[in-house]
Amino acid sequence: MIKMRDIIREGNDTLRAEAKQVQFPLSAEDQKLAVDMMDYLENSQDPELAKKYGLRAGVGLAAPQVDVSKQMAAVLVPGEDENAEPVFKDVIINPVIISHSIQPGALTEGEGCLSVDRDVPGYVIRHDRITLRYYNTAGEQKKIRLKNYPAIVCQHEIDHLHGILFYDHINADNPFTADDDLVLLS
């Protein structure tokens, strides 16, 4: 079981490295990593388990965050209420954004990261809509269109696979600078 102590923090070189492509069929080690990362997200979103194990809630966890430099990330964007199906749930392997909107999007509250133990205020400007191509753990190629929050979550996780942290997208001089067409999501 992945716990907070297993998640590396900013300053670790793995977080700034370009992760390697994952080979198929998945090795037993990669299969276990995929399951463990998704388990972390599920456990972290369960208030009782999160409290019991001291987990920070997460909607995404990339392999580099657990010090494995491979292009794999678990994503679990919950539904509107606790009984709803997740908006998006999968382990995305070798993901590529094949198209995106010109219109930018950002979260009004900014973004957080399990590998960053501090608050970094500002708009993290991303694409509001993306088309994502990736492989699942069975090696099947998937293509999905995402918008708003799920699109932002996937872009955050894909950035981890390329050595980019969320605050790299924040305007250092004026963190809350926004063009008129920016879609702000709360």
N, CA, C and O of each residue as an XYZ file, in Angstrom:
744
protein
N       0.846     -1.191      0.000
C       0.000      0.000      0.000
C       0.889      1.252      0.000
O       1.803      1.388      0.813
N       0.590      2.162     -0.940
C       1.327      3.419     -0.994
C       0.799      4.340      0.102
O      -0.409      4.506      0.274
N       1.734      4.932      0.835
C       1.383      5.917      1.867
C       2.127      7.199      1.567
O       2.942      7.244      0.645
N       1.859      8.239      2.332
C       2.481      9.539      2.082
C       4.010      9.455      2.126
O       4.684     10.174      1.387
N       4.559      8.603      2.967
C       6.021      8.493      3.063
C       6.633      7.937      1.778
O       7.831      8.100      1.547
N       5.827      7.281      0.938
C       6.318      6.703     -0.315
C       6.325      7.721     -1.456
O       6.926      7.477     -2.502
N       5.665      8.849     -1.258
C       5.566      9.874     -2.297
C       6.723     10.853     -2.130
O       6.886     11.478     -1.082
N       7.525     10.970     -3.193
C       8.687     11.863     -3.125
C       8.229     13.320     -3.236
O       7.152     13.608     -3.759
N       9.056     14.219     -2.740
C       8.715     15.640     -2.698
C       9.602     16.446     -3.638
O      10.654     15.989     -4.087
N       9.134     17.672     -3.921
C       9.897     18.550     -4.808
C      11.324     18.650     -4.304
O      11.581     18.661     -3.100
N      12.234     18.721     -5.242
C      13.662     18.688     -4.915
C      14.279     17.349     -5.307
O      15.486     17.264     -5.537
N      13.445     16.292     -5.385
C      13.930     14.984     -5.821
C      14.084     15.013     -7.347
O      13.170     15.432     -8.057
N      15.228     14.572     -7.840
C      15.529     14.622     -9.278
C      14.523     13.879    -10.151
O      14.302     14.280    -11.294
N      13.911     12.818     -9.653
C      12.958     12.038    -10.450
C      11.782     12.902    -10.901
O      11.240     12.696    -11.986
N      11.385     13.875    -10.066
C      10.246     14.727    -10.422
C      10.544     15.665    -11.587
O       9.620     16.195    -12.204
N      11.810     15.874    -11.891
C      12.191     16.776    -12.985
C      12.746     16.030    -14.198
O      13.230     16.657    -15.140
N      12.680     14.710    -14.183
C      13.209     13.895    -15.279
C      12.099     13.538    -16.276
O      10.921     13.483    -15.924
N      12.500     13.304    -17.505
C      11.587     12.785    -18.532
C      11.418     11.294    -18.259
O      12.394     10.543    -18.280
N      10.186     10.863    -18.003
C       9.934      9.452    -17.689
C      10.029      8.595    -18.952
O       9.790      9.069    -20.063
N      10.379      7.339    -18.758
C      10.531      6.405    -19.876
C       9.177      5.812    -20.276
O       8.290      5.641    -19.440
N       9.036      5.506    -21.553
C       7.839      4.827    -22.054
C       7.721      3.457    -21.386
O       8.723      2.814    -21.075
N       6.496      3.032    -21.175
C       6.221      1.724    -20.578
C       6.077      0.707    -21.707
O       5.442      0.984    -22.725
N       6.667     -0.464    -21.522
C       6.598     -1.532    -22.521
C       5.432     -2.468    -22.216
O       5.074     -2.683    -21.058
N       4.846     -3.021    -23.287
C       3.760     -3.992    -23.155
C       4.229     -5.332    -23.693
O       5.069     -5.378    -24.592
N       3.692     -6.438    -23.150
C       2.749     -6.467    -22.028
C       3.434     -5.983    -20.746
O       4.652     -6.067    -20.594
N       2.613     -5.479    -19.842
C       3.138     -4.944    -18.591
C       3.834     -6.037    -17.785
O       3.366     -7.173    -17.715
N       4.945     -5.673    -17.188
C       5.631     -6.587    -16.275
C       4.777     -6.716    -15.013
O       3.893     -5.895    -14.768
N       5.044     -7.730    -14.231
C       4.334     -7.912    -12.960
C       4.563     -6.684    -12.070
O       3.660     -6.257    -11.350
N       5.763     -6.124    -12.123
C       6.103     -4.943    -11.326
C       5.248     -3.733    -11.756
O       4.740     -2.996    -10.911
N       5.095     -3.539    -13.076
C       4.287     -2.422    -13.573
C       2.800     -2.625    -13.264
O       2.097     -1.665    -12.948
N       2.328     -3.851    -13.352
C       0.935     -4.136    -13.010
C       0.664     -3.811    -11.540
O      -0.360     -3.220    -11.199
N       1.597     -4.207    -10.682
C       1.443     -3.928     -9.247
C       1.466     -2.420     -8.989
O       0.681     -1.912     -8.188
N       2.361     -1.711     -9.666
C       2.430     -0.262     -9.508
C       1.112      0.391     -9.903
O       0.630      1.280     -9.201
N       0.529     -0.034    -11.010
C      -0.750      0.523    -11.471
C      -1.840      0.309    -10.422
O      -2.590      1.231    -10.101
N      -1.923     -0.894     -9.898
C      -2.925     -1.211     -8.870
C      -2.675     -0.394     -7.608
O      -3.608      0.165     -7.031
N      -1.424     -0.324     -7.182
C      -1.085      0.407     -5.957
C      -1.390      1.896     -6.067
O      -1.869      2.503     -5.109
N      -1.115      2.492     -7.236
C      -1.391      3.925     -7.413
C      -2.899      4.190     -7.371
O      -3.340      5.158     -6.752
N      -3.693      3.331     -8.028
C      -5.145      3.524     -7.999
C      -5.671      3.281     -6.585
O      -6.561      3.997     -6.125
N      -5.137      2.292     -5.901
C      -5.544      2.034     -4.513
C      -5.290      3.265     -3.641
O      -6.118      3.614     -2.800
N      -4.140      3.922     -3.842
C      -3.860      5.129     -3.063
C      -4.976      6.156     -3.278
O      -5.493      6.722     -2.315
N      -5.348      6.396     -4.544
C      -6.379      7.403     -4.827
C      -7.709      7.021     -4.189
O      -8.377      7.856     -3.579
N      -8.088      5.755     -4.333
C      -9.350      5.298     -3.726
C      -9.314      5.467     -2.212
O     -10.269      5.971     -1.622
N      -8.226      5.052     -1.583
C      -8.098      5.156     -0.128
C      -8.068      6.616      0.320
O      -8.647      6.965      1.348
N      -7.393      7.462     -0.450
C      -7.257      8.869     -0.054
C      -8.575      9.628     -0.164
O      -8.768     10.649      0.495
N      -9.480      9.124     -1.000
C     -10.780      9.772     -1.162
C     -11.835      9.220     -0.196
O     -12.964      9.708     -0.161
N     -11.467      8.218      0.572
C     -12.335      7.654      1.600
C     -11.939      8.307      2.929
O     -10.851      8.038      3.438
N     -12.807      9.167      3.505
C     -12.423      9.922      4.703
C     -11.895      9.061      5.854
O     -10.942      9.448      6.530
N     -12.509      7.899      6.076
C     -12.070      7.045      7.176
C     -10.677      6.462      6.925
O      -9.821      6.478      7.810
N     -10.458      5.947      5.709
C      -9.147      5.370      5.394
C      -8.076      6.450      5.316
O      -6.942      6.233      5.743
N      -8.428      7.609      4.776
C      -7.460      8.713      4.683
C      -6.990      9.114      6.074
O      -5.802      9.350      6.295
N      -7.932      9.190      7.009
C      -7.572      9.554      8.375
C      -6.741      8.447      9.028
O      -5.729      8.724      9.671
N      -7.172      7.198      8.862
C      -6.486      6.057      9.467
C      -5.025      5.974      9.032
O      -4.144      5.707      9.849
N      -4.769      6.208      7.722
C      -3.416      6.051      7.192
C      -2.678      7.378      6.974
O      -1.545      7.386      6.493
N      -3.322      8.504      7.330
C      -2.687      9.811      7.177
C      -2.438     10.183      5.722
O      -1.372     10.696      5.381
N      -3.432      9.923      4.858
C      -3.280     10.178      3.429
C      -3.859     11.532      3.042
O      -4.947     11.893      3.491
N      -3.141     12.278      2.215
C      -3.690     13.494      1.622
C      -4.551     13.073      0.438
O      -4.148     12.220     -0.353
N      -5.724     13.663      0.314
C      -6.626     13.318     -0.775
C      -5.979     13.662     -2.115
O      -5.342     14.704     -2.270
N      -6.160     12.766     -3.068
C      -5.631     12.984     -4.398
C      -6.588     12.502     -5.459
O      -7.390     11.597     -5.227
N      -6.499     13.120     -6.640
C      -7.287     12.690     -7.799
C      -6.371     12.128     -8.891
O      -6.842     11.591     -9.893
N      -5.076     12.258     -8.684
C      -4.113     11.725     -9.631
C      -2.804     11.418     -8.930
O      -2.420     12.093     -7.976
N      -2.126     10.393     -9.415
C      -0.815     10.027     -8.878
C      -0.001      9.438    -10.022
O      -0.385      8.431    -10.616
N       1.120     10.073    -10.322
C       1.987      9.627    -11.407
C       3.133      8.789    -10.854
O       3.593      9.003     -9.732
N       3.583      7.833    -11.658
C       4.676      6.953    -11.235
C       5.913      7.727    -10.759
O       6.522      7.327     -9.766
N       6.308      8.825    -11.431
C       7.472      9.550    -10.912
C       7.299     10.041     -9.478
O       8.289     10.238     -8.773
N       6.070     10.239     -9.040
C       5.832     10.701     -7.674
C       6.153      9.630     -6.636
O       6.342      9.939     -5.459
N       6.216      8.377     -7.067
C       6.629      7.302     -6.162
C       8.020      6.805     -6.570
O       8.397      5.661     -6.313
N       8.771      7.715     -7.219
C      10.173      7.502     -7.581
C      10.371      6.407     -8.627
O      11.390      5.716     -8.632
N       9.379      6.256     -9.516
C       9.485      5.318    -10.633
C       9.346      6.147    -11.907
O       8.266      6.657    -12.204
N      10.432      6.280    -12.651
C      10.450      7.158    -13.823
C       9.878      6.453    -15.053
O      10.603      6.129    -15.995
N       8.569      6.225    -15.025
C       7.855      5.576    -16.134
C       6.603      6.380    -16.454
O       6.027      7.023    -15.576
N       6.187      6.340    -17.714
C       5.026      7.108    -18.162
C       3.722      6.378    -17.822
O       3.086      5.753    -18.670
N       3.364      6.486    -16.567
C       2.155      5.842    -16.054
C       1.595      6.712    -14.939
O       2.336      7.203    -14.088
N       0.268      6.900    -14.953
C      -0.377      7.674    -13.880
C      -1.773      7.128    -13.643
O      -2.463      6.718    -14.576
N      -2.175      7.130    -12.387
C      -3.548      6.768    -12.029
C      -4.345      8.060    -11.898
O      -3.866      9.048    -11.341
N      -5.578      8.037    -12.424
C      -6.459      9.198    -12.340
C      -7.817      8.719    -11.835
O      -8.384      7.755    -12.349
N      -8.327      9.412    -10.818
C      -9.641      9.095    -10.259
C     -10.343     10.398     -9.910
O     -10.157     10.957     -8.829
N     -11.162     10.869    -10.858
C     -11.934     12.089    -10.649
C     -13.322     11.652    -10.190
O     -14.072     11.064    -10.968
N     -13.673     11.934     -8.924
C     -14.952     11.459     -8.394
C     -16.142     12.142     -9.049
O     -16.020     13.209     -9.650
N     -17.307     11.489     -8.916
C     -18.550     12.070     -9.409
C     -19.008     13.212     -8.516
O     -18.370     13.543     -7.517
N     -20.123     13.800     -8.901
C     -20.642     14.977     -8.193
C     -20.962     14.695     -6.720
O     -20.710     15.532     -5.853
N     -21.517     13.513     -6.446
C     -21.785     13.164     -5.043
C     -21.158     11.804     -4.758
O     -20.713     11.115     -5.677
N     -21.126     11.423     -3.499
C     -20.373     10.228     -3.115
C     -20.901      8.926     -3.699
O     -20.167      7.939     -3.751
N     -22.165      8.897     -4.144
C     -22.718      7.677     -4.729
C     -22.603      7.640     -6.248
O     -22.911      6.624     -6.870
N     -22.165      8.734     -6.842
C     -22.062      8.816     -8.302
C     -20.826      8.070     -8.800
O     -19.820      7.949     -8.101
N     -20.937      7.580    -10.019
C     -19.788      6.955    -10.666
C     -18.701      8.010    -10.874
O     -19.007      9.190    -11.044
N     -17.429      7.589    -10.862
C     -16.362      8.561    -11.136
C     -16.541      9.188    -12.521
O     -17.027      8.539    -13.448
N     -16.148     10.437    -12.648
C     -16.192     11.129    -13.938
C     -15.146     10.510    -14.861
O     -15.391     10.319    -16.052
N     -13.978     10.197    -14.301
C     -12.925      9.520    -15.064
C     -12.084      8.713    -14.090
O     -11.634      9.219    -13.062
N     -11.880      7.441    -14.436
C     -11.067      6.561    -13.592
C     -10.321      5.596    -14.499
O     -10.932      4.772    -15.180
N      -9.004      5.703    -14.504
C      -8.192      4.760    -15.273
C      -6.726      4.987    -14.937
O      -6.346      6.021    -14.388
N      -5.922      4.003    -15.278
C      -4.474      4.171    -15.243
C      -4.083      4.482    -16.678
O      -4.296      3.675    -17.582
N      -3.506      5.668    -16.875
C      -3.136      6.107    -18.220
C      -1.647      5.834    -18.421
O      -0.804      6.287    -17.646
N      -1.346      5.085    -19.475
C       0.025      4.666    -19.741
C       0.463      5.241    -21.092
O      -0.275      5.172    -22.075
N       1.669      5.807    -21.126
C       2.208      6.464    -22.323
C       1.191      7.448    -22.914
O       0.939      7.417    -24.118
N       0.603      8.323    -22.079
C      -0.448      9.218    -22.569
C       0.105     10.343    -23.446
O       1.212     10.839    -23.233
N      -0.699     10.726    -24.435
C      -0.349     11.821    -25.332
C      -1.608     12.653    -25.561
O      -2.673     12.111    -25.857
N      -1.480     13.968    -25.425
C      -2.581     14.858    -25.776
C      -2.485     15.073    -27.279
O      -1.527     15.678    -27.759
N      -3.483     14.576    -28.034
C      -3.400     14.642    -29.487
C      -4.092     15.881    -30.055
O      -3.846     16.258    -31.201
N      -4.952     16.512    -29.263
C      -5.519     17.804    -29.651
C      -6.018     18.496    -28.395
O      -6.258     17.865    -27.365
N      -6.169     19.818    -28.507
C      -6.637     20.580    -27.350
C      -7.322     21.855    -27.813
O      -7.138     22.305    -28.944
N      -8.107     22.419    -26.924
C      -8.790     23.672    -27.213
C      -7.790     24.818    -27.158
O      -6.757     24.736    -26.493
N      -8.117     25.876    -27.864
C      -7.329     27.103    -27.752
C      -7.701     27.790    -26.442
O      -6.872     28.447    -25.812
N      -8.959     27.627    -26.044
C      -9.445     28.278    -24.823
C      -8.744     27.711    -23.592
O      -8.729     26.498    -23.382
N      -8.162     28.599    -22.778
C      -7.486     28.135    -21.565
C      -8.470     27.906    -20.419
O      -9.574     28.451    -20.403
N      -8.045     27.099    -19.478
C      -8.823     26.839    -18.275
C      -7.903     26.798    -17.067
O      -6.714     26.501    -17.183
N      -8.472     27.101    -15.906
C      -7.702     27.047    -14.653
C      -8.675     26.900    -13.494
O      -9.852     27.241    -13.614
N      -8.186     26.401    -12.391
C      -8.992     26.282    -11.177
C      -8.879     27.575    -10.375
O      -7.780     28.098    -10.190
N     -10.011     28.091     -9.899
C      -9.984     29.338     -9.129
C      -9.121     29.201     -7.887
O      -8.475     30.165     -7.476
N      -9.102     28.026     -7.286
C      -8.332     27.775     -6.062
C      -6.876     27.440     -6.355
O      -6.091     27.246     -5.427
N      -6.506     27.369     -7.626
C      -5.167     26.921     -7.975
C      -5.089     25.406     -7.892
O      -6.106     24.738     -7.706
N      -3.898     24.866     -8.026
C      -3.707     23.419     -7.971
C      -2.827     23.059     -6.789
O      -2.061     23.878     -6.282
N      -2.957     21.822     -6.371
C      -2.092     21.271     -5.346
C      -1.455     20.011     -5.882
O      -1.790     19.551     -6.973
N      -0.538     19.452     -5.115
C       0.181     18.270     -5.578
C       0.657     17.491     -4.356
O       1.121     18.072     -3.375
N       0.535     16.184     -4.432
C       0.990     15.339     -3.326
C       2.500     15.434     -3.118
O       2.999     15.103     -2.042
N       3.228     15.882     -4.137
C       4.682     16.021     -4.029
C       5.120     17.423     -3.619
O       6.313     17.692     -3.484
N       4.155     18.310     -3.423
C       4.471     19.690     -3.038
C       3.764     19.987     -1.719
O       2.535     20.036     -1.656
N       4.553     20.183     -0.672
C       4.003     20.357      0.676
C       3.740     21.808      1.047
O       3.674     22.148      2.228
N       3.591     22.653      0.056
C       3.343     24.072      0.335
C       2.268     24.585     -0.606
O       2.027     24.018     -1.672
N       1.635     25.653     -0.197
C       0.624     26.294     -1.022
C       1.332     27.210     -2.012
O       2.148     28.042     -1.616
N       1.023     27.062     -3.294
C       1.592     27.934     -4.324
C       0.417     28.623     -5.008
O      -0.212     28.038     -5.890
N       0.111     29.869     -4.611
C      -1.049     30.549     -5.163
C      -0.843     30.982     -6.615
O       0.268     31.290     -7.045
N      -1.952     30.994     -7.351
C      -1.921     31.471     -8.730
C      -2.704     30.557     -9.648
O      -2.999     29.405     -9.332
N      -3.033     31.134    -10.818
C      -3.736     30.352    -11.833
C      -2.738     29.472    -12.578
O      -1.720     29.946    -13.081
N      -3.051     28.192    -12.635
C      -2.263     27.238    -13.410
C      -2.985     27.123    -14.753
O      -3.967     26.393    -14.883
N      -2.483     27.852    -15.742
C      -3.166     27.939    -17.031
C      -2.930     26.660    -17.832
O      -1.796     26.266    -18.101
N      -4.043     26.029    -18.200
C      -4.000     24.787    -18.981
C      -5.023     24.892    -20.116
O      -5.671     25.927    -20.276
N      -5.164     23.824    -20.899
C      -6.200     23.782    -21.932
C      -7.505     23.367    -21.263
O      -7.517     22.478    -20.412
N      -8.606     24.014    -21.653
C      -9.900     23.673    -21.060
C     -10.412     22.321    -21.552
O     -11.110     21.619    -20.820
N     -10.067     21.951    -22.792
C     -10.513     20.676    -23.357
C      -9.323     20.002    -24.039
O      -8.496     20.652    -24.679
N      -9.264     18.690    -23.885
C      -8.205     17.911    -24.532
C      -8.774     16.622    -25.115
O      -9.813     16.129    -24.676
N      -8.081     16.093    -26.101
C      -8.315     14.729    -26.557
C      -7.063     13.953    -26.186
O      -5.952     14.301    -26.586
N      -7.262     12.911    -25.423
C      -6.165     12.139    -24.843
C      -6.119     10.747    -25.452
O      -7.137     10.062    -25.546
N      -4.923     10.340    -25.863
C      -4.704      8.963    -26.322
C      -3.751      8.321    -25.323
O      -2.718      8.892    -24.975
N      -4.109      7.133    -24.872
C      -3.271      6.425    -23.900
C      -3.539      4.935    -24.002
O      -4.425      4.500    -24.737
N      -2.774      4.168    -23.268
C      -2.999      2.728    -23.164
C      -3.432      2.423    -21.738
O      -2.946      3.032    -20.785
N      -4.357      1.467    -21.605
C      -4.742      1.029    -20.266
C      -3.851     -0.141    -19.858
O      -2.960     -0.530    -20.613
N      -4.080     -0.697    -18.685
C      -3.194     -1.754    -18.175
C      -3.285     -3.038    -19.003
O      -2.378     -3.869    -18.952
N      -4.367     -3.207    -19.763
C      -4.502     -4.386    -20.625
C      -3.774     -4.188    -21.955
O      -3.715     -5.099    -22.780
N      -3.219     -2.984    -22.155
C      -2.508     -2.708    -23.393
C      -3.410     -2.212    -24.509
O      -2.980     -2.094    -25.656
N      -4.666     -1.921    -24.172
C      -5.615     -1.413    -25.167
C      -5.429      0.089    -25.339
O      -5.329      0.832    -24.362
N      -5.384      0.524    -26.601
C      -5.280      1.965    -26.863
C      -6.652      2.599    -26.682
O      -7.657      2.086    -27.175
N      -6.681      3.714    -25.974
C      -7.925      4.436    -25.708
C      -7.786      5.860    -26.218
O      -6.684      6.406    -26.273
N      -8.893      6.446    -26.583
C      -8.932      7.860    -26.965
C     -10.173      8.447    -26.317
O     -11.279      7.930    -26.471
N      -9.970      9.537    -25.589
C     -11.082     10.125    -24.844
C     -10.991     11.638    -24.894
O      -9.904     12.215    -24.864
N     -12.160     12.270    -24.970
C     -12.215     13.731    -24.898
C     -12.600     14.108    -23.478
O     -13.544     13.562    -22.907
N     -11.853     15.050    -22.919
C     -12.105     15.507    -21.556
C     -12.202     17.019    -21.557
O     -11.560     17.697    -22.360
N     -13.011     17.538    -20.648
C     -13.084     18.995    -20.517
C     -13.149     19.367    -19.049
O     -13.456     18.547    -18.184
N     -12.849     20.630    -18.801
C     -12.904     21.200    -17.459
C     -12.010     20.433    -16.483
O     -10.857     20.143    -16.801
N     -12.529     20.105    -15.304
C     -11.699     19.537    -14.246
C     -10.978     18.244    -14.647
O      -9.776     18.136    -14.407
N     -11.665     17.252    -15.251
C     -10.930     16.040    -15.641
C      -9.788     16.329    -16.622
O      -8.744     15.682    -16.557
N      -9.976     17.290    -17.525
C      -8.911     17.660    -18.463
C      -7.724     18.264    -17.714
O      -6.570     17.979    -18.034
N      -8.011     19.092    -16.723
C      -6.948     19.713    -15.933
C      -6.183     18.652    -15.131
O      -4.954     18.685    -15.067
N      -6.906     17.726    -14.531
C      -6.255     16.659    -13.751
C      -5.311     15.846    -14.638
O      -4.171     15.579    -14.256
N      -5.785     15.456    -15.815
C      -4.935     14.645    -16.700
C      -3.718     15.423    -17.170
O      -2.631     14.856    -17.273
N      -3.878     16.721    -17.460
C      -2.728     17.525    -17.871
C      -1.705     17.629    -16.733
O      -0.498     17.589    -16.971
N      -2.192     17.763    -15.508
C      -1.306     17.813    -14.337
C      -0.478     16.527    -14.250
O       0.735     16.574    -14.045
N      -1.148     15.375    -14.408
C      -0.450     14.089    -14.291
C       0.502     13.871    -15.458
O       1.605     13.360    -15.264
N       0.096     14.250    -16.671
C       0.974     14.100    -17.832
C       2.215     14.970    -17.658
O       3.316     14.562    -18.028
N       2.045     16.169    -17.096
C       3.204     17.020    -16.812
C       4.226     16.283    -15.948
O       5.430     16.397    -16.181
N       3.757     15.532    -14.954
C       4.683     14.783    -14.084
C       5.555     13.827    -14.896
O       6.701     13.568    -14.531
N       5.019     13.308    -15.984
C       5.761     12.348    -16.799
C       6.848     13.025    -17.634
O       7.707     12.365    -18.219
N       6.787     14.362    -17.672
C       7.752     15.132    -18.462
C       8.573     16.091    -17.597
O       9.189     17.027    -18.108
N       8.574     15.851    -16.292
C       9.415     16.647    -15.396
C       8.897     18.045    -15.118
O       9.665     18.931    -14.742
N       7.602     18.249    -15.298
C       6.998     19.568    -15.099
C       6.113     19.534    -13.856
O       5.325     18.605    -13.676
N       6.245     20.549    -12.998
C       5.380     20.673    -11.829
C       4.362     21.790    -12.075
O       4.614     22.705    -12.859
N       3.218     21.710    -11.405
C       2.114     22.622    -11.697
C       2.507     24.083    -11.617
O       2.036     24.890    -12.419
N       3.364     24.444    -10.664
C       3.678     25.861    -10.487
C       4.566     26.412    -11.601
O       4.780     27.622    -11.679
N       5.088     25.530    -12.467
C       5.836     25.999    -13.634
C       4.918     26.775    -14.588
O       5.399     27.563    -15.402
N       3.612     26.558    -14.491
C       2.632     27.220    -15.368
C       2.130     28.550    -14.803
O       1.416     29.278    -15.493
N       2.486     28.876    -13.573
C       1.984     30.101    -12.934
C       2.870     31.281    -13.338
O       4.097     31.181    -13.330
N       2.237     32.388    -13.686
C       2.958     33.616    -14.026
C       3.656     34.115    -12.755
O       3.000     34.488    -11.783
N       4.982     34.118    -12.775
C       5.762     34.469    -11.583
C       5.563     35.928    -11.173
O       5.586     36.244     -9.983
N       5.370     36.817    -12.145
C       5.227     38.243    -11.843
C       3.837     38.604    -11.345
O       3.683     39.457    -10.472
N       2.831     37.953    -11.904
C       1.449     38.236    -11.514
C       0.670     36.923    -11.546
O       0.071     36.583    -12.566
N       0.674     36.172    -10.419
C       0.121     34.816    -10.402
C      -1.361     34.706    -10.768
O      -1.822     33.634    -11.159
N      -2.098     35.791    -10.646
C      -3.525     35.721    -10.957
C      -3.861     36.467    -12.248
O      -4.996     36.907    -12.434
N      -2.885     36.608    -13.132
C      -3.117     37.186    -14.451
C      -3.930     36.202    -15.265
O      -3.662     35.001    -15.270
N      -4.940     36.739    -15.961
C      -5.779     35.871    -16.778
C      -6.290     36.634    -17.991
O      -6.693     37.793    -17.887
N      -6.268     35.970    -19.140
C      -6.892     36.537    -20.332
C      -8.400     36.500    -20.151
O      -8.920     35.744    -19.329
N      -9.089     37.315    -20.918
C     -10.551     37.391    -20.816
C     -11.235     36.073    -21.145
O     -12.330     35.807    -20.649
N     -10.607     35.240    -21.976
C     -11.255     34.002    -22.385
C     -10.960     32.822    -21.456
O     -11.382     31.701    -21.739
N     -10.245     33.057    -20.356
C      -9.925     31.990    -19.416
C     -11.192     31.447    -18.748
O     -11.985     32.203    -18.185
N     -11.366     30.130    -18.821
C     -12.477     29.479    -18.130
C     -12.002     29.164    -16.724
O     -11.111     28.336    -16.533
N     -12.605     29.835    -15.723
C     -12.240     29.588    -14.328
C     -13.205     28.570    -13.734
O     -14.422     28.758    -13.763
N     -12.657     27.511    -13.207
C     -13.462     26.423    -12.638
C     -13.313     26.426    -11.121
O     -12.205     26.520    -10.592
N     -14.441     26.323    -10.435
C     -14.354     26.306     -8.967
C     -14.508     24.901     -8.438
O     -14.462     24.689     -7.226
